[in-house]
Amino acid sequence: MALIIDAVFDGEVFRPEEKVDLEPDTKVKLKLIIEVKKKTGEPYSLFKYARSLKLDGPSDFSENIDEYLYQGKQIKDGK
């Protein structure tokens, strides 16, 4: 029999998150592949993070990004 189950490790034992169809005190051999699932919280917002940086740049940066990155166009102070 092969099962894939989700479980929580409580510091001592793994506890299945769903019912396992085995009799109590049944001896089993476990072969584990552990994938740690991070606790979910507030979704990460790249936009919110970028806005928090309060970056300053030229007003035409998004329109002329290739010139700034690849053609050496200089960013002037004061936009």
N, CA, C and O atoms as a GROMACS GRO file, in nm:
protein
  316
    1MET      N    1   0.084  -0.117   0.000
    1MET     CA    2   0.000   0.000   0.000
    1MET      C    3   0.090   0.124   0.000
    1MET      O    4   0.188   0.130   0.073
    2ALA      N    5   0.056   0.223  -0.081
    2ALA     CA    6   0.130   0.348  -0.085
    2ALA      C    7   0.033   0.463  -0.058
    2ALA      O    8  -0.074   0.471  -0.118
    3LEU      N    9   0.071   0.550   0.032
    3LEU     CA   10  -0.011   0.666   0.067
    3LEU      C   11   0.073   0.793   0.060
    3LEU      O   12   0.192   0.792   0.092
    4ILE      N   13   0.012   0.899   0.020
    4ILE     CA   14   0.071   1.032   0.033
    4ILE      C   15  -0.024   1.111   0.121
    4ILE      O   16  -0.140   1.131   0.086
    5ILE      N   17   0.027   1.156   0.235
    5ILE     CA   18  -0.057   1.232   0.326
    5ILE      C   19   0.015   1.358   0.371
    5ILE      O   20   0.138   1.362   0.374
    6ASP      N   21  -0.061   1.459   0.405
    6ASP     CA   22  -0.006   1.579   0.466
    6ASP      C   23  -0.006   1.558   0.616
    6ASP      O   24  -0.101   1.502   0.671
    7ALA      N   25   0.099   1.603   0.683
    7ALA     CA   26   0.109   1.586   0.827
    7ALA      C   27   0.174   1.710   0.888
    7ALA      O   28   0.238   1.788   0.819
    8VAL      N   29   0.154   1.725   1.018
    8VAL     CA   30   0.215   1.834   1.094
    8VAL      C   31   0.310   1.771   1.196
    8VAL      O   32   0.273   1.677   1.267
    9PHE      N   33   0.431   1.823   1.204
    9PHE     CA   34   0.527   1.776   1.303
    9PHE      C   35   0.512   1.863   1.426
    9PHE      O   36   0.531   1.984   1.419
   10ASP      N   37   0.476   1.803   1.540
   10ASP     CA   38   0.449   1.881   1.662
   10ASP      C   39   0.571   1.894   1.753
   10ASP      O   40   0.559   1.936   1.868
   11GLY      N   41   0.687   1.859   1.702
   11GLY     CA   42   0.809   1.864   1.782
   11GLY      C   43   0.853   1.726   1.828
   11GLY      O   44   0.968   1.706   1.866
   12GLU      N   45   0.760   1.630   1.824
   12GLU     CA   46   0.792   1.494   1.863
   12GLU      C   47   0.746   1.392   1.760
   12GLU      O   48   0.819   1.298   1.728
   13VAL      N   49   0.626   1.409   1.709
   13VAL     CA   50   0.569   1.312   1.615
   13VAL      C   51   0.503   1.383   1.498
   13VAL      O   52   0.467   1.500   1.506
   14PHE      N   53   0.488   1.308   1.389
   14PHE     CA   54   0.413   1.358   1.274
   14PHE      C   55   0.267   1.321   1.294
   14PHE      O   56   0.235   1.206   1.322
   15ARG      N   57   0.178   1.418   1.280
   15ARG     CA   58   0.034   1.394   1.295
   15ARG      C   59  -0.033   1.418   1.160
   15ARG      O   60  -0.025   1.527   1.105
   16PRO      N   61  -0.101   1.315   1.107
   16PRO     CA   62  -0.168   1.330   0.978
   16PRO      C   63  -0.276   1.438   0.985
   16PRO      O   64  -0.344   1.453   1.087
   17GLU      N   65  -0.292   1.512   0.877
   17GLU     CA   66  -0.396   1.614   0.871
   17GLU      C   67  -0.531   1.557   0.828
   17GLU      O   68  -0.634   1.622   0.844
   18GLU      N   69  -0.530   1.435   0.774
   18GLU     CA   70  -0.655   1.371   0.737
   18GLU      C   71  -0.658   1.229   0.796
   18GLU      O   72  -0.554   1.176   0.837
   19LYS      N   73  -0.775   1.170   0.799
   19LYS     CA   74  -0.789   1.035   0.855
   19LYS      C   75  -0.711   0.934   0.770
   19LYS      O   76  -0.717   0.936   0.647
   20VAL      N   77  -0.639   0.847   0.838
   20VAL     CA   78  -0.565   0.740   0.772
   20VAL      C   79  -0.637   0.609   0.803
   20VAL      O   80  -0.666   0.580   0.919
   21ASP      N   81  -0.666   0.532   0.700
   21ASP     CA   82  -0.745   0.411   0.715
   21ASP      C   83  -0.657   0.294   0.761
   21ASP      O   84  -0.631   0.200   0.686
   22LEU      N   85  -0.612   0.301   0.888
   22LEU     CA   86  -0.533   0.195   0.950
   22LEU      C   87  -0.587   0.172   1.091
   22LEU      O   88  -0.640   0.263   1.154
   23GLU      N   89  -0.574   0.050   1.138
   23GLU     CA   90  -0.614   0.018   1.274
   23GLU      C   91  -0.514   0.082   1.371
   23GLU      O   92  -0.396   0.094   1.339
   24PRO      N   93  -0.561   0.124   1.489
   24PRO     CA   94  -0.468   0.177   1.590
   24PRO      C   95  -0.359   0.074   1.624
   24PRO      O   96  -0.384  -0.046   1.623
   25ASP      N   97  -0.241   0.123   1.653
   25ASP     CA   98  -0.124   0.042   1.689
   25ASP      C   99  -0.072  -0.044   1.574
   25ASP      O  100   0.004  -0.139   1.598
   26THR      N  101  -0.110  -0.014   1.450
   26THR     CA  102  -0.055  -0.083   1.334
   26THR      C  103   0.087  -0.033   1.310
   26THR      O  104   0.109   0.088   1.300
   27LYS      N  105   0.182  -0.125   1.302
   27LYS     CA  106   0.320  -0.086   1.273
   27LYS      C  107   0.333  -0.057   1.125
   27LYS      O  108   0.285  -0.133   1.041
   28VAL      N  109   0.399   0.053   1.094
   28VAL     CA  110   0.421   0.092   0.955
   28VAL      C  111   0.566   0.134   0.938
   28VAL      O  112   0.634   0.168   1.035
   29LYS      N  113   0.614   0.130   0.816
   29LYS     CA  114   0.746   0.182   0.783
   29LYS      C  115   0.722   0.306   0.698
   29LYS      O  116   0.653   0.300   0.596
   30LEU      N  117   0.779   0.419   0.739
   30LEU     CA  118   0.759   0.544   0.668
   30LEU      C  119   0.881   0.574   0.582
   30LEU      O  120   0.995   0.564   0.628
   31LYS      N  121   0.857   0.612   0.459
   31LYS     CA  122   0.962   0.664   0.371
   31LYS      C  123   0.923   0.809   0.347
   31LYS      O  124   0.822   0.837   0.281
   32LEU      N  125   1.002   0.901   0.399
   32LEU     CA  126   0.963   1.041   0.398
   32LEU      C  127   1.034   1.122   0.290
   32LEU      O  128   1.155   1.109   0.270
   33ILE      N  129   0.959   1.203   0.224
   33ILE     CA  130   1.011   1.313   0.144
   33ILE      C  131   0.949   1.436   0.207
   33ILE      O  132   0.828   1.456   0.200
   34ILE      N  133   1.030   1.517   0.267
   34ILE     CA  134   0.976   1.631   0.342
   34ILE      C  135   0.980   1.756   0.257
   34ILE      O  136   1.086   1.799   0.213
   35GLU      N  137   0.863   1.813   0.233
   35GLU     CA  138   0.848   1.942   0.168
   35GLU      C  139   0.789   2.036   0.271
   35GLU      O  140   0.673   2.021   0.309
   36VAL      N  141   0.867   2.131   0.317
   36VAL     CA  142   0.820   2.222   0.421
   36VAL      C  143   0.732   2.327   0.358
   36VAL      O  144   0.773   2.398   0.266
   37LYS      N  145   0.609   2.336   0.407
   37LYS     CA  146   0.515   2.436   0.358
   37LYS      C  147   0.523   2.556   0.451
   37LYS      O  148   0.504   2.543   0.572
   38LYS      N  149   0.550   2.672   0.394
   38LYS     CA  150   0.557   2.792   0.476
   38LYS      C  151   0.417   2.834   0.517
   38LYS      O  152   0.320   2.814   0.444
   39LYS      N  153   0.410   2.890   0.635
   39LYS     CA  154   0.282   2.939   0.682
   39LYS      C  155   0.237   3.053   0.593
   39LYS      O  156   0.316   3.139   0.555
   40THR      N  157   0.110   3.052   0.562
   40THR     CA  158   0.059   3.158   0.477
   40THR      C  159   0.028   3.280   0.561
   40THR      O  160  -0.018   3.270   0.675
   41GLY      N  161   0.054   3.391   0.505
   41GLY     CA  162   0.025   3.518   0.570
   41GLY      C  163  -0.029   3.613   0.465
   41GLY      O  164  -0.093   3.571   0.368
   42GLU      N  165  -0.005   3.737   0.486
   42GLU     CA  166  -0.048   3.835   0.386
   42GLU      C  167   0.032   3.814   0.259
   42GLU      O  168   0.154   3.799   0.265
   43PRO      N  169  -0.034   3.811   0.144
   43PRO     CA  170   0.039   3.793   0.018
   43PRO      C  171   0.145   3.903   0.000
   43PRO      O  172   0.122   4.019   0.034
   44TYR      N  173   0.260   3.863  -0.053
   44TYR     CA  174   0.368   3.957  -0.079
   44TYR      C  175   0.332   4.043  -0.199
   44TYR      O  176   0.291   3.992  -0.302
   45SER      N  177   0.348   4.173  -0.185
   45SER     CA  178   0.317   4.264  -0.294
   45SER      C  179   0.444   4.334  -0.339
   45SER      O  180   0.499   4.419  -0.268
   46LEU      N  181   0.492   4.298  -0.458
   46LEU     CA  182   0.610   4.362  -0.512
   46LEU      C  183   0.584   4.510  -0.535
   46LEU      O  184   0.672   4.593  -0.511
   47PHE      N  185   0.465   4.543  -0.582
   47PHE     CA  186   0.432   4.683  -0.607
   47PHE      C  187   0.436   4.764  -0.476
   47PHE      O  188   0.491   4.874  -0.473
   48LYS      N  189   0.380   4.708  -0.370
   48LYS     CA  190   0.380   4.776  -0.240
   48LYS      C  191   0.524   4.796  -0.192
   48LYS      O  192   0.560   4.902  -0.140
   49TYR      N  193   0.607   4.694  -0.209
   49TYR     CA  194   0.747   4.704  -0.168
   49TYR      C  195   0.820   4.810  -0.250
   49TYR      O  196   0.893   4.892  -0.195
   50ALA      N  197   0.800   4.809  -0.381
   50ALA     CA  198   0.867   4.906  -0.468
   50ALA      C  199   0.827   5.049  -0.431
   50ALA      O  200   0.911   5.138  -0.428
   51ARG      N  201   0.699   5.070  -0.403
   51ARG     CA  202   0.654   5.204  -0.363
   51ARG      C  203   0.716   5.246  -0.231
   51ARG      O  204   0.743   5.364  -0.210
   52SER      N  205   0.740   5.150  -0.140
   52SER     CA  206   0.797   5.183  -0.010
   52SER      C  207   0.942   5.230  -0.021
   52SER      O  208   0.994   5.296   0.069
   53LEU      N  209   1.008   5.197  -0.133
   53LEU     CA  210   1.147   5.239  -0.152
   53LEU      C  211   1.159   5.388  -0.183
   53LEU      O  212   1.266   5.446  -0.166
   54LYS      N  213   1.049   5.450  -0.227
   54LYS     CA  214   1.045   5.593  -0.260
   54LYS      C  215   1.160   5.631  -0.354
   54LYS      O  216   1.233   5.726  -0.329
   55LEU      N  217   1.174   5.555  -0.459
   55LEU     CA  218   1.279   5.580  -0.557
   55LEU      C  219   1.245   5.703  -0.641
   55LEU      O  220   1.128   5.733  -0.665
   56ASP      N  221   1.348   5.771  -0.683
   56ASP     CA  222   1.329   5.891  -0.765
   56ASP      C  223   1.403   5.868  -0.896
   56ASP      O  224   1.515   5.816  -0.896
   57GLY      N  225   1.344   5.905  -1.005
   57GLY     CA  226   1.407   5.886  -1.134
   57GLY      C  227   1.342   5.977  -1.236
   57GLY      O  228   1.247   6.048  -1.206
   58PRO      N  229   1.393   5.975  -1.358
   58PRO     CA  230   1.338   6.060  -1.462
   58PRO      C  231   1.196   6.019  -1.498
   58PRO      O  232   1.160   5.901  -1.490
   59SER      N  233   1.116   6.116  -1.537
   59SER     CA  234   0.975   6.089  -1.567
   59SER      C  235   0.958   6.002  -1.692
   59SER      O  236   0.853   5.940  -1.710
   60ASP      N  237   1.060   5.996  -1.778
   60ASP     CA  238   1.048   5.917  -1.900
   60ASP      C  239   1.122   5.782  -1.890
   60ASP      O  240   1.148   5.717  -1.991
   61PHE      N  241   1.154   5.740  -1.769
   61PHE     CA  242   1.233   5.618  -1.752
   61PHE      C  243   1.165   5.496  -1.814
   61PHE      O  244   1.230   5.420  -1.886
   62SER      N  245   1.036   5.477  -1.788
   62SER     CA  246   0.970   5.358  -1.841
   62SER      C  247   0.958   5.363  -1.993
   62SER      O  248   0.962   5.259  -2.059
   63GLU      N  249   0.944   5.483  -2.050
   63GLU     CA  250   0.932   5.496  -2.196
   63GLU      C  251   1.067   5.479  -2.265
   63GLU      O  252   1.073   5.433  -2.379
   64ASN      N  253   1.174   5.515  -2.198
   64ASN     CA  254   1.307   5.512  -2.259
   64ASN      C  255   1.405   5.421  -2.184
   64ASN      O  256   1.525   5.449  -2.179
   65ILE      N  257   1.354   5.315  -2.127
   65ILE     CA  258   1.438   5.227  -2.046
   65ILE      C  259   1.556   5.170  -2.125
   65ILE      O  260   1.666   5.158  -2.072
   66ASP      N  261   1.533   5.136  -2.252
   66ASP     CA  262   1.643   5.082  -2.333
   66ASP      C  263   1.756   5.182  -2.349
   66ASP      O  264   1.873   5.144  -2.342
   67GLU      N  265   1.722   5.309  -2.369
   67GLU     CA  266   1.827   5.410  -2.382
   67GLU      C  267   1.905   5.425  -2.252
   67GLU      O  268   2.028   5.437  -2.252
   68TYR      N  269   1.832   5.424  -2.139
   68TYR     CA  270   1.901   5.437  -2.011
   68TYR      C  271   1.988   5.316  -1.980
   68TYR      O  272   2.099   5.330  -1.929
   69LEU      N  273   1.939   5.196  -2.011
   69LEU     CA  274   2.014   5.076  -1.977
   69LEU      C  275   2.123   5.039  -2.077
   69LEU      O  276   2.231   4.997  -2.038
   70TYR      N  277   2.094   5.056  -2.208
   70TYR     CA  278   2.184   5.002  -2.310
   70TYR      C  279   2.256   5.105  -2.394
   70TYR      O  280   2.359   5.075  -2.454
   71GLN      N  281   2.203   5.225  -2.402
   71GLN     CA  282   2.266   5.327  -2.486
   71GLN      C  283   2.344   5.430  -2.405
   71GLN      O  284   2.406   5.520  -2.462
   72GLY      N  285   2.340   5.418  -2.274
   72GLY     CA  286   2.419   5.507  -2.190
   72GLY      C  287   2.357   5.645  -2.171
   72GLY      O  288   2.428   5.738  -2.134
   73LYS      N  289   2.227   5.661  -2.194
   73LYS     CA  290   2.162   5.790  -2.172
   73LYS      C  291   2.178   5.826  -2.024
   73LYS      O  292   2.150   5.744  -1.936
   74GLN      N  293   2.220   5.947  -1.998
   74GLN     CA  294   2.245   5.991  -1.862
   74GLN      C  295   2.116   6.033  -1.793
   74GLN      O  296   2.030   6.098  -1.854
   75ILE      N  297   2.103   5.997  -1.667
   75ILE     CA  298   1.990   6.042  -1.586
   75ILE      C  299   2.029   6.177  -1.527
   75ILE      O  300   2.128   6.188  -1.455
   76LYS      N  301   1.951   6.278  -1.558
   76LYS     CA  302   1.982   6.413  -1.510
   76LYS      C  303   1.922   6.434  -1.373
   76LYS      O  304   1.814   6.384  -1.343
   77ASP      N  305   1.993   6.508  -1.288
   77ASP     CA  306   1.939   6.545  -1.158
   77ASP      C  307   1.818   6.636  -1.180
   77ASP      O  308   1.818   6.719  -1.271
   78GLY      N  309   1.717   6.620  -1.096
   78GLY     CA  310   1.598   6.703  -1.108
   78GLY      C  311   1.508   6.660  -1.221
   78GLY      O  312   1.418   6.734  -1.259
   79LYS      N  313   1.531   6.543  -1.277
   79LYS     CA  314   1.449   6.484  -1.385
   79LYS      C  315   1.470   6.563  -1.509
   79LYS      O  316   1.412   6.532  -1.612
   0.00000   0.00000   0.00000
